[in-house]
């Protein structure tokens, strides 16, 4: 068994099949298949069921995913440690982030890190819930993760670095003279009764907030539910409805022509950076250090919790 075989195995898992994995790896499909057959011989069992052109993981294949990621990550750490001698002139860092936090504070963090280590590529991986972020970091799919929760920051199986808080705001279409809440800069949560709302999927902060409104007896219409956070702002601007988002969206929304209103009573998300337990690669250590030394504009450390 060699690390190349494990990298090929994970590529098939991540890409969803042999053909896509071969294209992503820039190898021929026969070479990829031969490498996997060799890995299966070494391990003494099949890793995939070949069903036509499909490849379905066997139970043995499922069991291999996490140790394979750990092995590949360990080798990457060793390679990055060597690169650290050259002051991180090259390398790559995988960062998992929830959508709103990928706007801010991640943008500011990546900029600060890039100014210090311009040769290191930061690969941002989408994760839609805090649980997704923690799982990606825990299993080694990412070394660092950025998340936001309405309750305590999760610290099971990961190291957590609190960053502060982001308040919720309401994003509405149009100018000050028309549209919902025209002329207002602040809206009470109770005023959302009867409004058409664009909401995220279960497990996200924006969804938790609007579900909390219903629990308080404030009824509204769900105009759209989307897993694609980038679609929220276009839907608002098209007049489909209004949306509750994190403060990190304020600048982008206002530049796009939307109105952003503070919501009272104040409600916030706690933001945090999480990293894997144990030894981090030099790039991950440098990223965490740079992130904790920056002052992201959307983070409000003195805010009151939910």
C-alpha positions in Angstrom: 0.0 0.0 0.0 1.2 3.5 -0.8 -0.1 7.0 -0.2 -0.9 7.4 -3.9 -3.4 4.5 -3.7 -5.1 6.2 -0.8 -5.3 9.5 -2.6 -6.8 7.7 -5.6 -9.4 6.0 -3.3 -10.4 9.3 -1.7 -10.7 11.0 -5.1 -13.2 8.3 -6.2 -15.1 8.8 -3.0 -15.1 12.6 -3.3 -15.7 12.8 -7.1 -18.4 10.2 -7.0 -16.9 7.7 -9.5 -13.9 6.4 -11.4 -14.3 8.6 -14.5 -14.6 11.9 -12.6 -11.8 10.9 -10.3 -9.5 10.1 -13.2 -10.3 13.5 -14.8 -9.6 15.3 -11.5 -6.3 13.5 -11.0 -5.2 13.8 -14.7 -4.6 10.1 -14.9 -6.1 7.5 -17.2 -9.0 5.5 -15.9 -7.2 2.1 -16.5 -4.3 3.4 -14.3 -6.7 4.5 -11.6 -8.6 1.1 -11.7 -5.3 -0.8 -11.5 -4.2 1.2 -8.5 -7.5 0.5 -6.7 -7.3 -3.2 -7.5 -3.8 -3.2 -6.0 -5.1 -1.5 -2.9 -7.9 -4.0 -2.6 -5.4 -6.9 -2.8 -3.3 -5.4 -0.1 -6.3 -4.9 2.2 -7.9 -8.3 1.3 -11.3 -7.0 0.3 -13.3 -5.1 -2.2 -13.7 -1.4 -1.6 -16.3 -0.7 -4.3 -19.1 -2.6 -5.9 -18.9 -2.0 -9.7 -22.5 -1.6 -10.9 -22.3 -0.8 -14.6 -20.5 2.6 -14.8 -21.2 3.3 -11.1 -18.9 2.6 -8.1 -20.7 2.1 -4.8 -18.7 1.8 -1.6 -18.7 -1.5 0.2 -18.7 -1.7 4.0 -14.9 -2.1 3.9 -14.7 1.0 1.7 -16.8 3.0 4.1 -14.5 1.9 7.0 -11.4 3.0 5.0 -12.4 6.6 4.4 -11.5 8.2 7.8 -8.1 6.4 8.2 -7.3 7.1 4.6 -7.9 10.8 5.2 -5.9 10.7 8.3 -3.0 9.1 6.5 -3.1 11.5 3.6 -3.4 14.5 6.0 -0.4 13.2 8.0 1.7 13.1 4.9 0.5 16.5 3.9 1.5 17.7 7.4 5.0 16.2 6.9 5.4 17.9 3.5 4.1 21.2 4.9 6.6 21.0 7.8 9.4 20.8 5.3 7.9 23.7 3.5 7.9 25.6 6.8 11.7 25.7 6.7 11.2 27.7 3.5 8.9 30.1 5.3 5.7 28.7 3.8 6.6 29.8 0.3 4.3 27.1 -1.1 1.5 24.9 0.1 -2.2 24.6 0.5 -4.7 24.9 3.3 -8.2 23.5 3.4 -10.7 25.7 5.3 -14.3 24.7 5.8 -16.8 27.6 6.3 -20.5 28.2 6.7 -21.8 30.5 3.9 -22.4 33.8 5.8 -19.1 33.5 7.6 -17.4 32.9 4.2 -18.4 36.5 3.5 -17.0 37.8 6.8 -14.9 37.3 8.8 -13.3 34.7 6.4 -12.6 37.3 3.7 -10.6 39.4 6.2 -8.8 36.4 7.5 -7.8 35.1 4.1 -6.5 38.6 3.2 -4.4 38.8 6.3 -3.0 35.3 5.8 -2.3 36.0 2.2 -0.4 39.1 2.9 1.9 37.1 5.2 2.1 33.9 3.1 1.2 34.8 -0.6 2.5 31.4 -1.9 0.0 29.3 0.1 -3.3 28.6 -1.5 -6.4 28.7 0.8 -9.0 26.3 -0.5 -12.4 27.2 1.0 -14.8 24.3 1.4 -18.6 24.9 1.8 -20.3 23.5 4.9 -23.9 24.5 5.5 -24.1 23.8 9.3 -21.9 24.0 12.3 -22.0 20.3 12.5 -20.8 20.0 9.0 -17.8 22.2 9.8 -16.8 20.2 12.9 -17.2 16.9 11.0 -14.9 18.1 8.2 -12.3 19.3 10.6 -12.6 16.2 12.9 -12.2 13.8 10.0 -9.3 15.7 8.4 -11.2 16.8 5.3 -10.2 20.3 6.4 -7.7 21.5 9.0 -9.5 24.7 10.0 -13.2 25.6 10.0 -15.3 28.7 10.5 -18.7 28.5 12.0 -21.5 30.4 13.8 -24.0 29.1 16.3 -26.8 30.6 18.4 -25.7 28.7 21.5 -22.3 27.7 22.9 -19.5 27.1 20.4 -19.0 23.3 19.8 -15.6 22.1 21.2 -16.1 18.3 21.0 -13.2 16.7 19.1 -11.9 20.1 17.9 -10.0 23.1 19.4 -12.2 26.2 19.3 -11.1 29.8 19.1 -14.0 32.2 19.9 -14.1 35.2 17.5 -17.0 37.3 18.8 -20.6 37.7 17.7 -22.6 38.8 14.6 -26.0 40.3 15.0 -29.0 39.4 12.8 -30.2 41.9 10.3 -33.1 42.1 7.9 -32.4 42.5 4.2 -35.3 44.0 2.2 -35.6 45.0 -1.5 -35.9 48.5 -2.9 -35.0 52.0 -1.8 -36.1 53.9 1.3 -39.4 55.1 -0.3 -40.9 51.8 -1.2 -41.0 48.1 -0.4 -41.4 46.4 3.0 -40.5 48.7 6.0 -39.9 51.7 3.8 -38.2 54.5 5.6 -37.2 52.4 8.6 -33.7 51.6 9.7 -34.8 49.3 12.6 -37.5 46.6 12.6 -38.9 44.8 15.6 -39.0 41.0 15.2 -42.8 41.1 15.7 -43.2 43.3 12.6 -42.2 40.3 10.5 -45.7 38.9 11.1 -47.4 38.4 7.7 -44.3 39.0 5.7 -42.9 36.8 3.0 -39.6 35.4 4.1 -36.7 33.7 2.3 -35.2 31.1 4.7 -32.3 28.7 4.8 -32.4 25.0 5.5 -32.6 23.4 8.9 -29.4 23.7 11.0 -28.5 27.2 9.9 -28.6 30.3 12.1 -30.9 32.2 9.8 -33.4 29.3 9.9 -33.1 29.0 13.7 -34.0 32.7 14.1 -37.1 32.6 12.0 -38.2 29.3 13.6 -37.9 31.1 16.9 -40.3 33.7 15.7 -42.9 31.1 15.0 -42.3 29.7 18.5 -43.2 33.1 19.8 -46.5 33.1 17.8 -45.2 35.4 15.0 -46.6 33.9 11.8 -45.2 34.6 8.4 -45.1 33.1 4.9 -42.1 31.1 3.7 -41.7 32.5 0.2 -38.6 30.4 -0.6 -36.4 28.0 1.2 -32.9 27.6 -0.2 -29.7 25.7 0.5 -27.7 28.1 -1.8 -26.9 31.1 0.4 -25.7 33.0 -2.7 -29.3 32.9 -4.0 -30.8 34.8 -1.0 -29.7 38.3 -2.1 -30.9 37.9 -5.7 -34.3 36.6 -4.4 -34.6 39.6 -2.1 -33.7 42.1 -4.9 -36.2 40.4 -7.2 -39.0 41.1 -4.7 -39.6 37.5 -3.7 -39.4 38.4 0.0 -37.2 39.6 2.9 -34.5 37.6 4.6 -32.9 37.4 8.0 -29.1 37.2 7.5 -25.9 37.7 9.6 -24.4 41.2 9.8 -21.6 40.0 7.5 -23.9 40.5 4.5 -24.6 44.2 5.2 -22.0 45.7 2.9 -22.6 43.3 0.1 -26.4 43.8 0.3 -26.2 47.5 0.4 -23.8 47.7 -2.5 -26.3 45.5 -4.5 -29.1 48.0 -3.8 -30.9 46.2 -1.0 -31.9 47.9 2.3 -30.4 46.4 5.6 -32.3 47.0 8.8 -31.2 46.2 12.4 -33.6 43.8 14.1 -34.7 44.4 17.7 -34.6 42.9 20.2 -31.0 42.2 19.3 -30.2 38.6 18.5 -26.7 37.2 17.6 -24.7 34.3 16.4 -21.5 33.4 18.2 -18.7 32.9 15.7 -15.6 30.7 16.1 -12.6 29.2 14.4 -12.1 25.5 15.0 -9.0 23.5 14.3 -8.2 19.8 14.5 -6.7 18.4 17.7 -3.1 17.4 17.6 -0.3 18.8 15.5 -1.4 21.2 12.9 0.5 21.8 9.6 2.5 25.1 9.6 0.0 26.6 7.2 -2.9 25.9 9.6 -1.0 27.2 12.6 -0.1 30.4 10.7 -3.7 30.8 9.5 -5.1 30.5 13.0 -2.5 33.0 14.3 -3.3 35.5 11.5 -7.1 35.1 12.1 -6.9 35.7 15.8 -4.7 38.8 15.2 -7.1 40.5 12.8 -10.1 42.6 13.6 -12.9 41.5 11.2 -15.3 44.4 10.7 -18.5 42.3 11.0 -17.5 40.8 14.4 -19.1 42.5 17.4 -17.4 41.1 20.6 -19.5 43.2 23.0 -22.9 42.0 21.7 -25.4 40.3 23.9 -26.1 36.6 23.2 -29.4 35.1 22.1 
